[in-house]
Amino acid sequence: MNYQDLLIEISDGIATVTVNRPQAMNAINLSTLQELANAVQLLIKASDVRVVIITGAGSKAFIAGGDISMLVGLDVCAARELALLAQGICTAMEQAPKPFIAAVNGYALGGGCELAMGCDIRIAADTARFGQPEINIGTLPGFGGSQRLPRLISKGRALEMVLTGDMIDAQEAWRIGLVNKVVPAAELQSAVRELALKLAAKSTVAMKFCKEAVQNGMEMDLPHACKYEADLFALSFSTADQKEGMRAFLEKRKPVFSGQ
């Protein structure tokens, strides 16, 4: 996979995707999004990849939003197509059978914050900053931010961020539930890789069921969601991984999952 704006490394079942536009604080343009959409689909299908990490090049920015020099030239139709492309990336990560982790190493603004929210887990450096500043340039979040943000941090807090355009620091992002964990900047990559290795050791088929239960169940009312969970729970008993996992527990050894 050769890209202009992305760097991809794969080792130990973990793929690390780095948005590599440090000269623009990793701001994303159309070609970056197209490359990211392609990479995400390929990594989802890759049998040797169990976990995907998304991060940004350098220490200043994760993704500092959309590239304004590109956005300023869009007409109504092009703006909608751009938004749908970015939303499709977030949806693909959410619906993927494998986990996506955002390693937020700096500014995660606008589309950067939205792409981080499309990941399953967000780990932030203590130097990271988050925000949806689109209102300051006369528009609104277009990559799903107005919908995912209230689902993560509550309607009132989401409206405050979207309507003011103000940034929040990593500790505040953790306090309100936008990120899962904050670590010193120097420890971010090791902390994220430690988590990725832990996830990579799990049953891939059980991982798929877990993600489906949470992602799809949240859109249902509670009785239907619980029935959906029961169906997935029952389905897991048809897998080799379930049998191996329970057998290993009883035999007091580590399971060797096959993904079957």
N, C-alpha and C positions, 0 to 999 in steps of 0.2 A: 504494500500500500504506500504509494508515493504521493504526497500532498504538498502544496505550496505553503499552506497556513497551519498545518498540523504536524506534530511529531507523534509517532506511535511506537511504543516499546511493549513487547510481550515477554514475560518470564514467569515461571511458576504458576501458570494459569491465570495471570493477572495482566490485563492490558492497560497501559497508561496512555491516555490521549491528552496531549498538551497543545493548547491553542497558542500558536507561536507567531504573534505579531507584537513583540515587546515595544517596537518603535511607536505603536499606536495604543499602548497599554492593553494589548490583546482585544481591542474593539473589533467587533465582527461585522463583516460586510457580506454581500450576497455570496461571493465565492467561498468564503469561510463557512457559511451555513451549508452550502451545497456539499462541501467536503465533509463537514461534520455529519450531515445526514447520511452520506455514503458510508463513512467510517462506522457510524453507529450500527447501521444495518449489517455490514460485513462482520462486525465484532459480535453481534447478537447471534449470527449464524455460525461463527467459528467454534468448532468443537473443542479446540485447545484453550479457549478462553472461558473462565468461570466467573470472573469479576472484572468490571471496567471502572477505572478511575479517570475522572475528568479534572484537569487543572489548567493553569495558565503559565506561560513562560515568564521567568524573572521573579522578582520578589515584590513588585509594586501592585500588580493586578492579576486577578483571576480572569475576569472578562469585564472590561470597563464599559459595557453597553454596546449599542450599535454604533457603527462608524457614521458620524453625522455628515461627513463629506459625501457619503453614499446616500444616506437617508434624505438629504435635502433635495435631491434630484428626482425623487419618486413621485409618480402620480397616484391617483386613488387606486387604480387596479394593481399597480406594481407594489404598493404598500400592503395591500391585502394578500397578494401572493407571497410576499416576504414573511408576513405574520403567519400565514398558514404553513409555510416551510419550517419556520422555527417551532411552531406549535407541534408539528409532526415529529420533530426530533424529541421534544419533551415527552410526547405520548409514547413514542417508540421505546424510550428508556423506561418509562413507568410500566409498560406492558411487557417488557422483555422478561424472559424466564430467569435471567441472571441479574444480580444486583449491580447498580451503578452508584459510585461514591463520588461526591464533589469534594475535592481537596482545595478549599478556598484560601488561596495564598495572598490575597490582597483585595483590591477593589472589586466588588461584585455588584455592578450597577446596571439598572435597566435590564437589557437582554441577558446580561451576565447573571444577575440575581435570578432571573426567570429560568435560565438553563440549570442553575444550581438547584432550584426547586423541582425541576424535572427529574433529578437524581433521587435515589431512594434514601440516601444518608448523606448529610453534609457535615464535614469536619472543617473547622475554620482555624486559621492562624490567629493569634491574639492581635495581629496588626490588620486583620481584614475589616472591610467596611461594606455595608449593604445599603441598597436604596433603590427606589423606583422613581427616578427624577424626571420622568417624561413630561410631567406637567410644566416643568420649567422651560421646556422648549415647545409648549403649545400642543402637546398630544397626550397620550395615555399609554400604559403598558399594552403591547400587542402580541407578546409571545406567551400569553397565558398568565401573566402576573396578577391581573385583577381577579383571577379565579382561584389560582393555587394559594396565593398569599392569605386570603381570609380562611381558607381551609386549614392552613397551618397555624396561624397566629391569632385568629378571631377576626370578625368583621370590623370591629372598632379600630383595632390596631392597624389592620390592613388599610382601612380608609385614611387613617392618619398618615401612613407612609406614602400612599398614592396621592393624596390631596396636597400634602406639604412638599413632597419631593425631597424631604430631609433624609440624610444618611444616618445610620445607626452603627455603633461599633460592634465588635464581635461578642463582647460580654452581654450587651443588650439583645443581640440576635439570639444568643443562647437562652437568656432569661425568658424571652417571649416564645421560644420554641421554633425559631426559624432554622437554627442549627442544632445538631445533636451534641457537639462537643467543641470546646475551644482549647487549643494547645499552644505553647510557645512556638513562634514562627520557625525557629530552628529545628523543632521536633515534628513539624507537620507531616513531611513525607514519610518519616519512619512510623508515625502513629497511624497514618492512613494505610500504609503497607501492612502493618501488623493486623489491622482490622480486615484488610482484603485477604490476607492469608488465612485468617480464621474463617471467613466466609467461603473461601475456595475449598476448604476441607469438608464442607457440609455436603449433604446429598443434593445434587442439582435438581432432581425431580421434586424433592420436598421443598427446595427453594422456590421452584416454579409455583407450586401449590400455595405456599405462604404468600408470595407476592399477589397471586390472583385473589386470594381470600381478602387481603387488605384493600388492594386497589379497587376491585370490582364491588366488594361488599360495602364500601363507603358510599356508593351511589344508590344503595338499596335501603329500604326501611329495615328496622332491626329484625323483625320476624323472618323476612325473606333472606336477609344477610346470614342469619344463623343457620337457616336451612341450607343455604349455599355452602357455608363452612362445613356442615355435616356431610354434604355430598363430596366435597374435596377430601375431607378426613377419611371417609369410607373408601374413596378412590385410591388414597395412598396405601391402603392395605392390599392393593393388587400389585404393588411394586416390589422388586427385589431389594431395593434400598431399605424399605420398611422392615423386611424380614432380617436383613443384615444388621440394621441398626439395633433392633430389639435383641437379636441373638448376641451381638457384641456386648450389649449392656449386661445381659445375664451372665455372660462369660467373663465379664470384667476386663475387656480389652477395647482398644480403639476400633471403631468400625472402618471397613474398607468399602466405600460406596462406589457403585458402578454407574450410577445415573440411570439405572433401569427400573 
